[in-house]
Amino acid sequence: MPRIIVTGASGVLGSAVYSAFTSTSSSQKEQENGNEKYTVLGLSYSTPVPGLTPLDLLDPPAVEKLWEEFKPDWVVHCAAERRPDVAERDPERAERLNAGVPGHLASLASKHSHKLIYISTDYVFPGTTPPYSPSSPPHPLNLYGRTKLLGELALAPYTGVATSVRVPVLYGPVKKPSDSAVNVLEEIVRDQSGKKYKMDDWQVRYPTNVLDVAGFLVRLVELAKPLPQIVHYTAPHTFTKYTLCLAFGTLLSLPTAHIIPDVPDPSAPVPAGGAQRPRDCRLSMRETDALFGLAEDEGEGGSWQGQEVVKWFEGWFAREEGA
């Protein structure tokens, strides 16, 4: 039975990945009998969660001890500093988490002969000439993107052992809306106090559900073939924060006149403590489709297998209303 470690298993993405592997079984009967396909160890540090193992990934001896004891076949590394503005305010910590830790995990993967999947970002690209393939030259505009690119480069010497999976902005089941840059827009739409909000209507985003990412990672592990150094995964649908707010308003039957579209002046300086955003970092899925044996004439993105963001939130809001 393959043994899998999921880091950051208390986060929005990590919890979805942990659940995807722990709930995957060959049949319902096997699951009921405790015969799951994987032995999964979920790691968490900042948020204690029952059933997860606390571990500081910035403590190399502790990490190495756990790796030697658990003996993983795969490590799915979801832990990161994912907030661009926070990364700008504490660049040293962001680099340690987003670059130093993946480099250490890649060396352990090589040492112990297991596979590593590292979650990276579309922010490694400048957003000026989409779509971007895995081989497109990266040029991140902000520190978050630079640290994630450094993480990719730290994996580069470990061909055949370590793979970077680039994803765009993520959303999905959350404990609170502020856990995701997409989910948080619900709070703005629901705020009918009279407060006005300027909402970005310039940056093109491709919101992708963590449940879909998690299912994709299970498929990668089960692909039973060598993985390339870099893999892209993205939903195909385009939105800005403003157009998402309008869609949420429609779903919630709430007016959105308090939300004002904002198109920033690209020549203006970045606000203090903020991070510059790229315009459009659309990730090409052609190589991913080919990895799963899908022909080009079938159209790009067949390996996505997800749900469109507004359709998913329709169900999410309905569950909230019924809670």
C-alpha positions in Angstrom: 0.0 0.0 0.0 1.6 3.3 -1.1 2.5 5.6 1.8 1.8 9.3 1.3 2.7 12.4 3.2 0.6 15.6 2.7 2.1 18.8 4.1 -0.1 21.7 5.0 -3.0 19.3 5.5 -4.9 21.8 7.6 -5.0 24.4 4.8 -7.6 25.0 2.1 -5.7 23.0 -0.5 -3.9 20.6 1.8 -7.1 19.5 3.6 -8.7 18.7 0.2 -5.7 16.7 -0.9 -5.5 14.9 2.4 -9.2 14.0 2.2 -8.8 12.9 -1.5 -6.1 10.4 -0.6 -7.7 9.1 2.6 -11.1 8.6 1.0 -9.8 6.9 -2.1 -10.4 3.2 -2.1 -10.9 0.5 -4.7 -14.5 0.0 -3.6 -17.0 1.0 -0.9 -16.6 -2.4 0.7 -12.9 -2.0 1.0 -13.3 1.4 2.5 -15.8 0.1 5.1 -13.3 -2.7 6.0 -10.5 -0.2 6.4 -8.7 -1.3 3.2 -8.0 2.1 1.7 -5.5 2.2 -1.2 -3.1 4.5 0.7 -1.6 5.0 4.1 -1.7 8.8 4.5 0.1 11.0 7.0 -1.2 14.6 7.1 1.1 17.3 8.5 0.1 20.6 10.1 1.9 23.2 12.1 0.2 26.6 12.3 -3.3 25.1 12.9 -3.6 22.1 15.2 -6.2 19.6 13.8 -7.2 16.3 15.3 -5.8 13.4 13.2 -3.0 15.5 11.7 0.6 15.3 12.9 2.2 18.6 14.0 5.5 19.3 12.4 7.6 22.4 11.8 8.9 22.1 8.2 11.5 24.7 9.1 13.1 22.2 11.5 15.2 20.0 9.2 16.2 17.4 11.9 12.6 16.9 12.9 11.5 16.5 9.3 14.3 14.0 8.5 13.4 12.0 11.6 9.7 11.7 10.6 10.6 10.9 7.0 12.9 8.0 8.1 10.2 6.7 10.4 7.2 6.9 8.0 9.1 6.0 4.8 6.8 7.7 2.2 6.4 6.6 -1.4 5.0 10.1 -2.3 5.1 13.5 -0.6 2.6 16.1 -1.8 3.9 19.4 -0.6 1.0 21.9 -0.1 2.4 24.0 2.8 3.5 27.5 1.7 3.2 31.2 2.3 0.5 31.7 -0.3 -0.4 35.4 0.3 1.5 37.7 -1.9 1.1 40.8 0.3 2.2 38.9 3.4 5.3 37.6 1.5 6.2 41.2 0.6 6.1 42.1 4.3 8.2 39.2 5.5 10.4 38.1 2.5 12.9 36.1 4.6 10.2 33.8 6.0 8.5 33.5 2.7 11.7 32.4 1.0 12.4 29.9 3.7 8.9 28.4 3.4 8.5 28.6 -0.4 12.0 27.8 -1.6 14.1 26.4 1.3 11.6 23.8 2.4 10.9 22.4 -1.1 14.7 22.1 -1.7 15.1 20.2 1.5 12.1 17.9 0.6 13.5 17.3 -2.8 16.9 16.2 -1.4 15.0 13.8 1.0 13.1 12.4 -2.0 16.3 11.6 -3.7 17.9 10.2 -0.6 14.9 7.9 0.3 13.9 7.1 -3.3 10.4 8.5 -3.2 8.5 11.0 -5.3 7.7 14.6 -4.5 4.9 16.8 -5.9 5.4 20.5 -5.1 2.5 22.9 -5.5 3.6 26.1 -7.4 1.8 29.0 -9.0 0.9 30.8 -12.2 2.5 33.9 -10.6 5.9 32.6 -11.8 4.9 34.4 -15.1 4.6 38.1 -15.8 1.1 37.8 -17.4 1.9 39.7 -20.6 1.9 37.0 -23.3 -0.5 34.1 -22.3 -1.0 31.3 -22.6 2.1 29.9 -20.9 3.4 26.4 -21.4 5.6 24.5 -18.8 8.6 25.5 -20.9 7.8 29.2 -21.2 10.4 31.4 -19.6 9.3 32.5 -16.1 9.5 36.1 -15.0 7.6 36.7 -11.7 6.6 40.3 -10.9 6.4 40.0 -7.1 8.2 38.4 -4.3 5.7 35.6 -3.8 6.2 34.5 -7.4 9.9 34.7 -7.1 10.0 32.5 -4.0 7.8 29.9 -5.7 10.0 30.0 -8.7 13.0 29.5 -6.4 11.2 26.4 -5.1 10.8 25.1 -8.6 14.5 25.7 -9.3 15.4 23.9 -6.1 13.6 20.8 -7.5 15.3 21.1 -10.9 18.4 18.9 -10.1 16.0 16.0 -9.1 14.6 15.0 -12.5 12.4 12.0 -12.3 12.0 12.4 -8.5 10.4 15.9 -8.0 7.6 17.6 -10.0 6.2 21.1 -9.7 2.5 21.5 -10.3 1.5 25.0 -11.2 -2.0 26.1 -10.3 -3.9 29.5 -10.4 -6.0 31.2 -7.7 -7.8 28.6 -5.7 -11.1 28.4 -3.9 -13.3 25.7 -2.4 -14.6 24.5 1.0 -13.3 26.8 3.7 -13.7 27.4 7.4 -14.1 31.1 6.8 -14.3 33.1 3.5 -11.0 35.0 4.2 -9.2 31.6 3.7 -9.4 32.1 -0.1 -9.0 35.1 -2.3 -12.1 34.0 -4.2 -14.3 32.9 -1.2 -13.7 36.2 0.5 -15.6 38.0 -2.2 -18.8 36.6 -0.7 -18.3 38.8 2.4 -18.1 41.9 0.2 -21.2 41.0 -1.7 -23.1 40.3 1.5 -22.1 43.6 3.0 -25.1 45.7 2.4 -24.2 48.4 5.0 -23.7 51.1 2.4 -19.9 50.8 2.3 -18.4 51.1 -1.1 -15.8 48.7 -2.5 -13.4 49.2 -5.4 -12.9 45.8 -7.0 -10.3 44.9 -9.5 -11.6 44.5 -13.0 -8.2 44.3 -14.8 -6.5 41.1 -13.7 -7.7 38.0 -15.5 -8.0 35.0 -13.1 -8.8 31.3 -13.6 -10.4 30.3 -10.3 -9.8 26.6 -9.7 -11.4 24.4 -7.1 -9.1 22.7 -4.5 -11.3 19.6 -4.8 -10.5 19.4 -8.5 -6.8 20.0 -7.8 -6.9 17.2 -5.2 -8.5 14.8 -7.6 -6.0 15.7 -10.2 -3.1 15.0 -7.8 -4.6 11.5 -7.1 -4.7 10.9 -10.8 -1.1 12.0 -11.2 0.0 9.6 -8.4 -2.0 6.8 -10.1 -0.7 7.5 -13.6 2.0 4.9 -13.3 4.4 6.7 -15.6 7.3 9.1 -15.1 6.1 12.7 -14.4 7.6 15.7 -16.2 9.5 18.3 -14.2 6.6 20.8 -14.5 2.9 20.2 -14.9 0.1 22.7 -15.3 -3.5 22.4 -14.0 -6.1 25.1 -14.3 -9.8 25.6 -14.9 -10.6 27.3 -18.2 -13.1 29.9 -17.2 -12.0 33.6 -16.9 -13.1 36.1 -14.3 -11.9 39.3 -12.6 -12.7 39.9 -9.0 -15.4 42.4 -10.1 -17.1 39.9 -12.4 -17.1 37.3 -9.7 -18.7 39.7 -7.3 -21.5 40.3 -9.9 -22.0 36.6 -10.3 -22.1 36.1 -6.5 -24.6 38.9 -6.3 -26.9 37.1 -8.8 -26.6 33.8 -6.9 -27.3 35.4 -3.6 -30.1 37.7 -4.9 -28.2 40.7 -3.6 -27.6 44.1 -5.2 -23.9 44.9 -6.1 -24.1 48.6 -6.8 -21.8 49.1 -3.8 -19.0 47.3 -5.7 -17.3 49.6 -8.2 -15.1 48.2 -11.0 -11.5 49.3 -10.7 -8.9 49.3 -13.5 -5.6 50.4 -12.0 -3.1 52.5 -13.8 -0.3 50.1 -14.7 2.3 52.9 -14.5 1.3 53.8 -10.9 3.6 52.6 -8.1 2.6 49.6 -6.1 1.0 50.6 -2.8 3.3 50.2 0.2 3.2 46.7 1.6 1.4 45.4 -1.5 2.5 43.1 -4.3 2.4 43.8 -8.0 -0.1 41.5 -9.8 0.4 40.1 -13.3 -2.3 40.8 -15.9 -3.1 37.3 -17.4 -1.2 34.2 -16.4 -3.3 31.6 -18.3 -1.6 28.2 -18.0 -1.6 26.0 -21.1 -3.0 22.5 -20.5 -1.8 21.0 -23.8 1.1 19.2 -22.2 -1.1 18.0 -19.3 -3.6 16.6 -21.7 -0.9 14.8 -23.6 0.4 13.3 -20.3 -3.0 11.7 -19.9 -3.1 10.5 -23.5 -5.7 13.0 -24.8 -5.4 14.0 -28.4 -5.0 17.7 -29.4 -8.0 17.5 -31.7 -10.2 16.8 -28.7 -9.6 20.4 -27.5 -7.4 21.8 -24.8 -8.2 21.1 -21.1 -9.8 17.7 -21.3 -7.7 16.7 -18.3 -9.2 19.4 -16.1 -12.4 17.4 -15.1 -13.7 20.1 -12.8 -16.7 22.2 -12.1 -17.1 25.8 -13.2 -16.7 28.3 -10.3 -20.1 30.0 -10.4 -21.9 26.6 -10.6 -19.9 25.3 -7.6 -20.7 28.4 -5.5 -24.4 28.0 -6.3 -24.3 24.7 -4.4 -22.0 26.2 -1.7 -24.3 29.1 -1.0 -27.3 26.8 -0.9 -25.6 24.7 1.7 -24.7 27.8 3.7 -28.4 28.9 3.6 -29.5 25.5 4.7 -27.0 25.2 7.6 
